[in-house]
Amino acid sequence: MKDILSIGLLVNASFKKFNPVRKNTKMKNQYANSNGSDAEMHSGSTRMVHKKFIDPLQKIETKTRTVVKEYTLPWEDRGNRLVTAEMVPALQEALVPLRRDWANAVEEFVVEYDKIVADARDKLKGDFRPELYPSASDIRNRFQFNVVFMPMPDNSRLIESVREEMEDIFNDRINEASANLRQRLMDKLLHLSDKCKSLANGDKMKFYESNLSNVLDLCNMIPDMLIKEDDELLEVANEAKKLLANINSDLLKESDITSATVSRQARELANALI
């Protein structure tokens, strides 16, 4: 197992968007009365900005969280994830186009802001609340894209009684993160196996190249993501790379024998991780 000071960094992704939502008690009460139910069993809300203006930013946020998750390991419930020292440059590089997309989407929102407010006024009618909308000069500050890298805590500076407790927590998190990496590869191999089995059985279905690349990409990343020795995982990753070295989606679609073979061997590799 790596030393705590060299294992890597904690990463946290957070976002802010101008997307005001008001509680709508009147709506809640009317719905409850029409159904003869208790109003406290329901909730009601009103969007102050149409979702079509927020969706582009939400999609970038969702994609960013997916990318961060791909390059990192689970660490704690507060949203912090662990990125190994070896994977930091790759994660930073993957974030570059997402930051650019976010900046462009924010700029578009800012440019269209007067129209967005006018759209809200037109659609909300009597529910429109002008005090909820900041000035055009301030709206840009309502958006933030933050992916923060933080050092791992150094337990050696804690008093002995607390340090022992934190070391137990640390070791548990190491084990959980390592198990997560095994589970990821197992899930991707089983998914590939199921897809190939369907092809071999003559099912008319779409088979995407990503079914293969997702497995290969993870196999290539695993050596740099390991935080605990796991020779079995490394061996399975290497065997999976060998299995898929000369395989592509067209070959699998054209050959029932090949798809059946890949399905069987991918499942065997997944089972080796159980």
C-alpha positions in Angstrom: 0.0 0.0 0.0 1.2 3.5 -0.8 2.3 5.9 1.9 -0.4 8.3 2.9 1.6 11.3 1.7 2.2 9.9 -1.8 -1.1 8.2 -2.4 -2.6 11.2 -4.2 -5.1 14.0 -3.7 -8.7 14.5 -2.7 -10.9 16.0 -5.4 -14.3 17.7 -5.0 -16.4 19.0 -7.9 -19.0 21.7 -7.2 -21.1 24.0 -9.4 -23.3 27.0 -9.1 -26.0 28.0 -11.6 -28.6 30.8 -11.7 -31.6 28.5 -11.5 -34.1 30.0 -9.0 -37.0 27.9 -7.9 -39.8 29.2 -5.6 -41.9 27.1 -3.3 -45.5 27.2 -4.5 -47.7 26.6 -1.5 -50.9 27.5 -3.4 -50.2 24.8 -6.0 -49.5 22.3 -3.3 -52.8 23.1 -1.4 -54.9 23.1 -4.6 -53.5 19.7 -5.6 -54.1 18.3 -2.1 -57.7 19.7 -2.0 -58.5 18.3 -5.4 -57.4 14.8 -4.3 -58.7 15.0 -0.7 -55.2 14.4 0.6 -53.0 16.0 3.3 -51.1 19.0 1.8 -48.1 18.1 3.9 -47.7 14.9 1.9 -47.0 17.0 -1.2 -44.6 19.6 -2.4 -44.9 22.3 -5.1 -42.4 24.6 -6.8 -42.2 27.0 -9.7 -39.2 27.5 -12.0 -38.2 31.1 -12.3 -36.1 30.3 -15.4 -37.2 27.9 -18.1 -35.2 24.7 -18.0 -34.2 25.1 -21.7 -31.8 27.9 -20.7 -30.3 25.8 -17.8 -30.0 22.4 -19.6 -26.8 23.2 -21.5 -25.0 24.0 -18.2 -26.6 21.0 -16.4 -25.4 18.7 -19.1 -21.8 20.0 -18.7 -22.0 19.6 -14.9 -23.3 16.0 -15.3 -20.5 15.2 -17.8 -17.9 16.7 -15.5 -19.0 14.7 -12.5 -18.9 11.6 -14.7 -15.4 12.4 -15.8 -14.2 13.0 -12.3 -15.8 9.8 -11.2 -14.0 7.9 -14.0 -10.6 9.1 -13.0 -11.0 8.8 -9.3 -12.0 6.4 -6.5 -14.6 6.9 -3.8 -13.3 8.2 -0.5 -16.0 9.8 1.7 -19.6 10.7 1.8 -19.1 14.5 1.6 -18.3 14.3 -2.1 -14.5 14.2 -1.9 -13.0 11.5 -4.1 -9.4 10.2 -4.3 -7.2 10.7 -7.4 -3.9 8.9 -7.3 -0.8 11.0 -8.0 -0.3 9.2 -11.3 -3.8 10.1 -12.5 -3.7 13.8 -11.6 -2.3 15.0 -14.9 -4.8 12.9 -16.9 -7.8 14.3 -14.9 -6.6 17.8 -15.3 -6.3 17.4 -19.0 -9.8 15.8 -19.2 -11.2 18.8 -17.4 -9.8 21.4 -19.9 -12.5 21.0 -22.6 -15.2 20.9 -20.0 -14.1 24.1 -18.4 -14.1 25.7 -21.9 -17.6 24.3 -22.6 -18.8 25.7 -19.3 -17.3 29.2 -20.0 -19.0 29.2 -23.4 -22.3 28.2 -22.0 -22.2 30.8 -19.3 -21.3 33.4 -21.9 -24.3 32.4 -24.0 -26.5 32.7 -20.9 -25.2 36.2 -20.1 -25.7 37.4 -23.7 -29.2 36.1 -23.7 -30.0 37.2 -20.2 -32.4 40.0 -21.0 -34.3 37.6 -23.3 -34.3 34.9 -20.5 -35.9 37.4 -18.0 -38.4 38.5 -20.6 -39.3 34.9 -21.3 -39.8 34.3 -17.6 -42.0 37.4 -17.3 -44.1 36.2 -20.2 -44.5 32.6 -19.0 -45.0 33.3 -15.3 -47.4 36.2 -15.6 -48.6 36.9 -12.0 -46.0 34.6 -10.5 -43.1 36.6 -11.9 -40.9 38.1 -9.1 -38.5 40.7 -10.5 -36.6 40.9 -7.2 -35.3 37.3 -7.8 -33.4 38.3 -10.9 -30.0 40.0 -10.5 -28.8 42.7 -12.7 -27.2 41.9 -16.1 -23.9 43.1 -14.8 -24.0 40.6 -11.8 -25.4 37.5 -13.5 -22.1 36.2 -14.6 -21.0 35.9 -11.0 -23.9 33.5 -10.3 -22.1 30.7 -12.2 -19.2 28.7 -10.9 -17.3 25.6 -12.1 -15.0 24.3 -9.3 -12.9 21.2 -9.3 -10.7 21.5 -6.2 -7.7 19.4 -5.5 -6.8 19.0 -1.8 -3.9 17.2 0.0 -4.7 14.0 1.9 -4.8 14.6 5.7 -1.5 13.8 7.6 -2.6 11.6 10.5 0.9 11.7 12.0 0.2 15.1 13.4 -2.8 13.9 15.5 -2.6 12.7 19.1 -2.2 9.0 19.4 -5.7 8.1 20.4 -7.2 10.0 17.5 -4.5 8.9 15.1 -5.3 5.2 15.7 -9.0 5.8 15.0 -8.2 7.8 11.8 -5.8 5.1 10.6 -8.6 2.6 11.0 -10.9 4.8 8.9 -8.2 5.4 6.4 -7.6 1.7 6.0 -11.3 1.0 5.6 -11.5 3.7 2.8 -8.5 2.2 1.1 -10.1 -1.2 1.1 -13.5 0.2 -0.2 -11.8 2.2 -2.9 -9.8 -0.8 -4.0 -12.9 -2.9 -4.1 -14.7 -0.3 -6.1 -12.0 -0.5 -8.8 -12.4 -4.3 -9.0 -16.2 -3.9 -9.2 -15.9 -1.3 -12.0 -13.9 -3.7 -14.2 -16.2 -6.6 -13.4 -19.3 -4.6 -14.3 -17.8 -3.5 -17.6 -16.7 -7.0 -18.5 -20.1 -8.4 -17.6 -21.8 -5.7 -19.7 -19.6 -6.6 -22.7 -20.3 -10.3 -22.2 -24.0 -9.7 -22.2 -23.8 -7.6 -25.4 -21.7 -10.1 -27.2 -24.0 -12.9 -26.1 -26.9 -11.1 -27.6 -25.0 -10.7 -30.9 -24.0 -14.4 -30.9 -27.7 -15.3 -30.4 -28.7 -13.4 -33.5 -30.4 -10.5 -31.6 -30.8 -7.4 -33.8 -29.4 -4.8 -31.6 -27.0 -1.8 -31.7 -23.5 -2.6 -30.6 -21.4 0.4 -29.9 -17.6 0.6 -30.1 -17.7 2.1 -26.6 -18.7 -1.3 -25.3 -15.1 -2.3 -26.1 -13.3 1.0 -25.5 -14.8 1.4 -22.1 -13.2 -1.9 -21.0 -9.9 -1.1 -22.6 -9.7 2.4 -21.3 -10.3 1.2 -17.7 -7.7 -1.6 -18.1 -5.1 1.0 -19.2 -5.9 3.2 -16.3 -5.9 0.6 -13.6 -2.1 0.4 -13.0 -2.1 4.1 -12.2 -5.2 4.0 -10.1 -4.1 1.2 -7.8 -3.7 2.3 -4.2 -3.3 -1.2 -2.8 -1.5 -4.2 -4.3 -3.8 -6.3 -6.3 -2.0 -8.7 -8.6 -5.2 -10.5 -9.5 -6.8 -7.2 -10.8 -3.7 -6.4 -12.8 -3.7 -9.8 -14.3 -7.4 -9.7 -15.3 -6.8 -6.2 -16.8 -3.9 -7.5 -18.9 -5.9 -10.6 -20.0 -8.8 -8.4 -21.0 -6.5 -6.2 -23.1 -5.1 -9.3 -24.8 -8.7 -10.6 -25.4 -9.8 -7.4 -27.1 -6.5 -6.4 -28.8 -7.7 -7.3 -32.3 -11.5 -7.0 -31.8 -13.8 -4.3 -33.1 -17.5 -3.9 -33.3 -17.7 -4.9 -37.0 -16.0 -8.1 -36.3 -18.3 -9.0 -33.5 -21.4 -8.2 -35.6 -20.1 -10.3 -38.5 -19.0 -13.4 -36.6 -21.2 -15.3 -34.2 -18.2 -17.4 -33.2 -16.1 -14.4 -32.3 -18.9 -12.7 -30.3 -19.7 -15.9 -28.4 -16.0 -16.4 -27.6 -15.6 -12.9 -26.3 -18.8 -13.2 -24.3 -17.6 -16.4 -22.6 -14.0 -15.1 -21.9 -15.1 -11.7 -20.7 -17.5 -13.4 -18.2 -14.7 -15.7 -17.1 -12.4 -12.7 -16.4 -15.2 -11.0 -14.5 -15.8 -14.1 -12.4 -12.1 -14.1 -11.5 -12.6 -10.8 -9.7 -15.4 -12.1 -7.4 
